[in-house]
C-alpha cells in the first residue's frame, strides 16, 4: 500500500491545501477504502469561499468531498458483507444515534448524523478513507467508479422526486439546470413523468438538459418577472405543471415556482438560498399548493444502483471535467467558475479511468 494519504483540506475560508495525512485504521464496523473518484459539489466550493453554510461553520481543518466511490482495501473485524477488492459507492450520511428519526426511516433528519465534509466531519477527498461499512454499497461490474460517485447527487434527485410524488404521467417544472436540476430531470423521466420543462439562465446547460431527456427548455433572464415566467411555462407546457422542483434557492425562482404550479400541486424546495425569502404565500395557500422541503436524502442508494445497473438512467454525460487529486486547486477553480457540469477528482494514481 502506498504510504501517502494525500488529502484536500480546508483550513479556513479561502485556505485550501493539499497535505499528507496518516492512513486511518478501520474500526470494527468500518472499511478502509482506497478512494477512486470524488465529485466536487457546490457545497464544497461554498465552504471554501465562505467558510460556512447556514449553521454549519468551519472551526477546524476539514477534509472536503462527499460524492465518492472507491475500493475496499481492509475490513473491520465485525464486517461480513464486504471484502478487500470490492468496489463501493459511499453514502456520506451515517446516523450516530438510533433516535426517533432513525426509527422512522428518516435518518437524514437526525440532528447528530455524521456527514462527510460538513463541519466538523471530514470528507473523503483523499487517497485513503475509512467509512461505516453499512453505508458502503457494492457496485455491480457494469457501474463505473464515476457513476458510483454520482449516486450521491442522483440520490438528491431520487429523494426530491419521491417527496414531490412524481409518478406516471406527471407534468413537472424544474427550476435550474445545474447538477441537481439535471439529476432531478433524469429521475423524474425514469419515474414516468410525461412532460418535463426545465429553466436556466445558461443555454449550454439547457442543451445538456435536452440531451438528458427534457421535453421543453426555457431560457430565463435575470430581469424576467415571476408571474411572466409562470405564464410562459403554462404556454410552453400547454398546462400548469402539477409538480415544481426548485433547485436554485433564488427568491425570484421560488416565486415563479409557486405561481407556475397548478392548484392542488406541489412545490418542492431543493435549492438553498437566503434564510429569509419573500414569496406569494397567500396565492399558494388559497390554491392549496403544498410547499415541501428536502434535506439531503435517505434510503436512496439501493434504488440508484438498480436504476444505473439496469440502464434506466444515464448519468455519464454529467461528468465534463476530470483532474488528478494533485490538481485539486485547479478543479475547485473550474467548479467555482461554473464551467461544465460535474468536475471529478481522480484519487488513485494508478487508475485514472472513469
C-alpha positions in Angstrom: 0.0 0.0 0.0 1.3 3.4 -0.9 2.3 5.2 2.3 1.0 8.6 1.4 -2.6 9.8 2.0 -2.8 12.9 0.0 -5.9 14.9 1.3 -7.7 18.1 0.2 -8.1 20.0 3.4 -9.9 23.3 4.0 -8.2 25.2 6.8 -10.3 28.4 6.8 -12.3 30.4 4.4 -10.3 30.6 1.1 -7.5 28.5 2.5 -7.5 25.2 0.6 -4.4 22.9 1.0 -3.3 19.5 -0.3 -1.5 17.8 2.5 -0.4 14.3 3.6 -2.3 12.7 6.4 -1.9 9.3 8.2 -3.7 6.4 6.6 -6.5 5.6 9.1 -7.2 2.2 10.6 -10.8 0.9 10.2 -12.9 0.3 13.4 -14.7 -3.0 13.9 -17.7 -1.8 11.8 -15.7 0.2 9.2 -13.9 -0.4 6.0 -10.7 1.2 4.8 -11.2 2.4 1.2 -8.7 3.4 -1.5 -10.6 6.3 -3.0 -11.0 6.4 -6.8 -13.4 9.1 -8.0 -14.8 12.1 -6.0 -17.1 14.7 -7.5 -16.9 18.3 -6.4 -20.2 19.7 -5.1 -21.4 23.3 -4.9 -21.3 22.9 -1.1 -17.6 22.1 -1.2 -17.0 25.3 -3.1 -19.3 27.2 -0.8 -17.3 26.1 2.3 -14.1 27.1 0.5 -15.4 30.5 -0.5 -17.4 31.4 2.7 -16.2 29.0 5.5 -19.8 28.1 6.4 -23.2 27.1 5.1 -26.0 28.3 7.4 -25.4 27.0 10.9 -22.6 24.7 9.8 -19.4 26.7 10.4 -15.9 25.6 9.7 -14.0 25.8 13.1 -11.0 23.5 12.4 -9.3 22.0 9.3 -11.7 19.7 7.4 -11.2 17.2 4.5 -13.6 18.1 1.7 -15.5 15.8 -0.6 -18.7 13.7 -0.2 -19.6 12.4 -3.7 -17.4 9.4 -3.8 -16.6 5.8 -4.8 -13.6 3.6 -4.0 -12.2 0.1 -3.5 -12.1 -1.8 -0.2 -8.6 -2.5 1.0 -9.2 -3.6 4.6 -12.3 -4.6 6.6 -13.1 -4.1 10.3 -13.4 -7.2 12.5 -17.2 -7.2 12.5 -17.7 -6.6 8.8 -19.1 -9.6 6.9 -20.7 -8.3 3.7 -17.7 -6.7 2.1 -14.2 -7.9 1.4 -10.9 -6.3 0.1 -11.2 -5.6 -3.7 -14.9 -4.8 -3.6 -15.8 -1.6 -5.5 -18.3 0.5 -3.5 -20.3 3.8 -3.5 -20.2 5.7 -0.3 -23.3 7.1 1.3 -21.8 10.1 3.2 -24.5 10.4 5.9 -24.2 7.9 8.7 -26.6 8.2 11.7 -24.8 8.2 15.1 -27.9 7.5 17.2 -30.9 5.3 17.0 -33.2 8.2 17.6 -36.8 8.8 16.6 -35.8 9.9 13.1 -33.7 6.8 12.6 -36.6 4.6 13.8 -39.0 6.3 11.4 -36.7 5.7 8.5 -35.8 9.4 8.2 -32.2 9.1 9.4 -31.2 12.1 7.2 -33.1 14.4 9.7 -31.2 13.0 12.8 -29.5 16.1 14.4 -26.4 14.1 15.3 -25.8 12.4 11.9 -22.3 12.2 10.6 -22.0 13.7 7.2 -18.8 13.8 5.1 -17.4 17.3 4.6 -20.0 19.0 6.8 -18.2 20.7 9.8 -16.8 19.1 11.9 -16.9 15.8 10.0 -14.1 15.1 7.5 -15.0 14.1 3.9 -13.3 11.7 1.6 -11.3 13.8 -1.0 -8.1 11.9 -0.2 -6.3 8.7 -1.2 -7.4 6.6 1.8 -10.6 6.9 3.9 -12.5 4.9 6.5 -16.3 4.7 6.5 -19.1 2.7 8.2 -19.4 -0.5 6.1 -23.2 -0.4 6.3 -23.1 2.8 4.3 -20.8 1.4 1.6 -22.8 -0.2 -1.3 -21.2 -2.7 -3.5 -21.2 -1.7 -7.2 -22.1 -4.2 -9.9 -19.5 -4.7 -12.6 -21.4 -2.6 -15.1 -21.3 0.6 -13.0 -18.1 2.6 -13.1 -16.5 4.3 -10.2 -17.6 7.7 -11.5 -21.2 6.5 -11.8 -20.8 5.3 -8.2 -19.7 8.8 -7.1 -22.6 10.3 -9.0 -25.0 8.2 -6.9 -24.7 10.9 -4.3 -26.2 13.8 -6.4 -28.5 11.2 -8.1 -29.8 10.4 -4.6 -30.9 14.1 -4.1 -32.9 13.7 -7.3 -34.5 10.5 -6.2 -35.4 11.9 -2.7 -36.8 15.0 -4.4 -38.9 13.2 -6.8 -40.2 10.8 -4.1 -41.1 13.7 -1.8 -42.8 15.5 -4.7 -44.8 12.5 -5.7 -43.5 12.2 -9.2 -45.3 9.3 -10.9 -46.6 8.0 -14.3 -47.9 10.9 -16.3 -46.7 13.7 -14.0 -46.1 17.2 -15.5 -43.0 18.7 -13.9 -41.3 22.1 -13.9 -37.6 22.1 -12.8 -36.1 25.5 -12.0 -32.3 25.4 -12.6 -30.3 23.1 -14.8 -27.2 22.7 -12.7 -26.1 19.2 -11.5 -29.1 18.9 -9.1 -31.7 20.2 -11.6 -30.3 17.7 -14.1 -30.4 14.7 -11.8 -33.9 15.6 -10.8 -34.8 15.7 -14.5 -33.2 12.3 -15.1 -35.1 10.7 -12.2 -38.4 12.4 -13.0 -38.3 10.9 -16.5 -37.3 7.5 -15.2 -40.2 7.6 -12.7 -42.7 8.2 -15.5 -43.1 12.0 -15.8 -44.7 12.6 -19.2 -43.6 16.2 -19.7 -40.7 18.0 -18.0 -39.9 21.6 -18.7 -36.6 23.0 -17.3 -35.4 26.6 -16.9 -32.0 28.2 -16.6 -30.0 31.3 -17.4 -27.4 29.5 -19.5 -28.2 28.0 -22.9 -25.4 25.4 -22.7 -26.9 23.9 -19.5 -30.3 23.7 -21.2 -28.6 21.9 -24.2 -27.4 19.3 -21.7 -30.9 19.1 -20.3 -32.3 18.4 -23.7 -29.7 15.6 -24.2 -30.8 14.1 -20.9 -34.5 14.0 -21.9 -36.1 17.3 -21.0 -39.2 17.8 -23.2 -39.0 21.6 -23.1 -36.3 24.2 -22.2 -36.9 27.8 -21.2 -34.0 30.3 -21.1 -34.7 32.9 -18.4 -33.2 36.3 -17.9 -32.5 37.9 -14.6 -34.9 40.7 -15.2 -37.9 38.4 -16.1 -40.8 38.7 -13.7 -42.0 35.7 -11.7 -45.6 35.9 -13.0 -44.5 36.5 -16.6 -42.3 33.3 -16.4 -45.1 31.3 -14.8 -47.3 32.3 -17.8 -44.6 31.3 -20.3 -44.3 27.9 -18.6 -48.0 27.3 -18.9 -47.9 28.4 -22.6 -45.0 26.0 -23.5 -46.3 23.1 -21.4 -49.9 23.6 -22.5 -51.0 23.3 -18.9 -49.7 24.3 -15.4 -47.2 21.7 -14.0 -48.5 19.5 -11.2 -45.1 19.5 -9.6 -42.3 22.1 -9.5 -38.8 21.1 -8.3 -37.0 24.3 -7.3 -33.2 23.7 -7.5 -31.8 27.3 -7.4 -32.7 28.7 -4.0 -33.1 32.1 -5.7 -36.0 34.2 -4.4 -37.5 35.1 -7.8 -37.3 31.4 -8.9 -39.2 30.3 -5.8 -41.8 32.9 -6.6 -42.0 31.6 -10.2 -42.4 28.0 -8.8 -45.3 29.0 -6.7 -47.1 31.0 -9.4 -46.5 28.3 -12.0 -47.7 25.2 -10.2 -51.3 24.2 -10.7 -53.8 24.4 -7.8 -53.5 21.3 -5.6 -50.0 20.8 -6.8 -46.6 20.5 -5.1 -43.6 22.8 -4.9 -40.5 21.1 -3.7 -37.6 23.2 -2.5 -34.3 21.6 -3.1 -32.0 24.7 -3.7 -30.9 26.6 -0.6 -30.7 30.4 -0.7 -31.2 33.2 1.8 -32.5 32.4 5.2 -35.5 34.8 4.8 -37.3 34.8 1.4 -40.4 36.8 0.2 -42.8 34.5 -1.6 -46.5 34.7 -2.6 -47.7 32.6 0.3 -51.4 33.6 0.1 -51.5 32.8 -3.6 -50.1 29.3 -2.8 -52.3 28.8 0.3 -55.7 29.7 -1.4 -54.8 27.4 -4.3 -53.8 24.5 -1.9 -50.3 24.3 -3.4 -48.2 22.2 -1.0 -44.7 23.5 -0.2 -42.3 20.8 0.8 -38.6 20.8 1.8 -35.8 18.4 1.2 -32.7 17.8 3.3 -30.2 15.5 1.5 -31.8 12.1 1.1 -32.3 8.7 2.8 -32.8 5.1 1.6 -31.9 6.0 -1.9 -28.6 4.1 -2.7 -30.1 0.7 -3.5 -32.6 2.3 -5.9 -29.9 4.4 -7.5 -27.7 1.4 -8.1 -30.6 -0.6 -9.5 -31.6 2.3 -11.9 -28.0 2.7 -13.1 -27.3 -1.0 -13.5 -30.5 -1.7 -15.4 -29.8 1.3 -17.8 -32.9 3.1 -16.7 -30.9 6.2 -16.0 -27.7 7.5 -17.6 -25.5 9.9 -15.6 -22.3 9.6 -17.6 -22.8 12.8 -19.6 -22.8 14.8 -16.4 -19.0 14.5 -16.0 -17.5 17.2 -18.1 -14.0 17.7 -16.4 -11.5 15.4 -14.7 -8.4 16.2 -12.7 -5.9 14.1 -10.8 -6.1 14.6 -7.0 -2.8 16.6 -7.1 -4.6 19.3 -9.2 -7.4 19.8 -6.8 -6.9 23.6 -6.7 -7.5 23.8 -10.5 -10.5 21.5 -10.2 -12.1 23.7 -7.5 -11.5 26.8 -9.5 -13.1 25.2 -12.5 -16.2 24.4 -10.4 -16.3 27.9 -8.9 -16.3 29.4 -12.3 -19.3 27.3 -13.3 -17.6 25.6 -16.2 -19.1 22.4 -17.4 -21.4 20.4 -15.2 -19.6 18.0 -12.9 -15.9 18.0 -12.1 -14.4 14.7 -11.0 -11.2 14.3 -9.0 -9.3 11.0 -9.6 -7.7 9.9 -6.4 -5.9 6.6 -7.5 -2.6 7.4 -9.1 -2.5 4.0 -10.9 -6.1 4.1 -12.2 -7.4 7.4 -13.7 -10.1 5.7 -15.7 -13.8 6.5 -15.2 
